[in-house]
Amino acid sequence: MDDEEARTRLLDAAEALFYAEGIQAIGMDRIRTESGVPLKRLYKVFPAKEALVTAYLDRRDRRWTASLRGAVAGAADPADPAEAVGAVFAWLAQWFSEPDFRGCAFLNAYGELGTGPAAVLDVVRRHKTELRELLADAAGPGRGDLAEQLLILVEGATVVAALHPGPDPAHRAAAMAATLMRAGSGPG
């Protein structure tokens, strides 16, 4: 097993375990056992748990954001803000319905770890900034205030869905988003 294969196996195990059970509840020995990567190789690839957590969140961010961007790009008319925003909430409804859905991994990490370690907090903040930018793109030019409102709807729906999984929180948030879009929420 080379370092790249070890890294992939460690990240796969970390993602499954951290997302399902929490970061603090999972030790490096459990990651080693689940991944099948020898302890020496684990610490060669990820010298500390912080490095593994940061890499897990970074990889999840890239995959999650790319999937959401793809859904928006695949909207009936991605240039139409109503269609683009609708695609965001349709994607959320599907995500909230996944059997292993446990809310936002980034908010979960922040809830567990607070403001430290700094590298983890940086990934969490970057993810939320990217989400806000994606929503600003979907809302259309000059609608920064609307993007902020949509971000609150997305985050709120995600938290509600973590407590009550299924598509309903996304559908309710989509209806609110449509109302905001029709109201022509002012420029930002």
URRA-V818399 format. One record per helix or strand of 2 or more residues. SS is the DSSP state (@ for helix, = for strand). FROM is the first residue (numbers start at 1). LEN is the number of residues. Records with the same first field share a line. If there is no record, write none. Layout:
SS->FROM-LEN / FROM-LEN
This chain:
@->3-19 / 28-8 / 39-7 / 49-25 / 81-16 / 105-9 / 118-22 / 144-20 / 168-16
